[in-house]
């Protein structure tokens, strides 16, 4: 079930877009908001990230999200933490471990008109920064000889590569698109797709980590990601309904 999570998330993202489009077109009740005060506050947990790590046995990563609806202008903050490890010592003689924390902050714009459900379809820009420690182990170099030749001696890693440790700081930018749909009362589900680019390491490292928390594989200069959120939405304004009504005129 969890191995299908990326595909389920994409289908869910399409469902959210379809639901919001129909809701936006068919809704008869709009909401009048006080434009000088935030409309709603949201708190969410990224369910996909944690479940994927558990299933793949690559460590536990957790991410929470906070968002303020400033009348279609959205202020978002993400905070994530945890560890990622890949143990291939039996197969390839290598082991990597990274632990740390990261945050994202940025603005978005809700393309939908305000209704009582507060559904959203938004686009935006994020700035992200990751702080991490890492460890690399290797007892074998990459084999470049004929398969029949013995590599036990030739490909053994030197002691200088047997256990390497370091720490670093990376930052990058993200273009995002996503949505939120109300399920019941103050409970929402949401999806966010992100394109990550402009990755830079703050300090030059003599060795590089395998993974960067929040970004992905260090060897890539850009990456795609997604999140599936369970969200609590708290309205901050008393809303006034403005319903569409038919009007008639009388001849004098």
Number of C-alpha atoms within 10 A of each C-alpha: 6 14 11 9 15 16 11 15 19 17 12 16 24 15 13 23 19 12 13 21 16 11 16 19 10 9 14 13 16 18 17 15 16 14 10 8 12 18 21 17 17 18 19 21 23 23 15 22 20 16 17 19 18 13 13 12 13 15 18 19 23 18 22 18 20 18 20 21 22 18 18 20 16 21 18 19 19 21 19 20 20 18 21 22 20 17 15 13 14 8 7 14 16 17 19 21 20 23 21 21 20 22 21 21 19 19 18 22 19 21 14 17 16 19 19 15 18 20 25 26 23 20 19 19 19 22 16 22 23 22 18 21 18 23 19 21 20 21 17 20 16 11 12 9 11 8 8 6 8 10 16 8 8 13 15 17 16 11 10 9 15 15 13 16 16 15 17 18 17 20 21 20 22 25 17 21 20 23 22 24 22 20 12 9 10 14 16 21 21 24 24 21 20 20 16 22 17 11 19 15 15 11 10 10 11 6 13 19 22 19 22 28 25 27 25 17 14 18 11 11 14 17 16 14 16 20 21 24 23 19 23 17 21 15 15 13 13 11 15 13 14 12 11 10 8 5 5 6 5 4 4 3
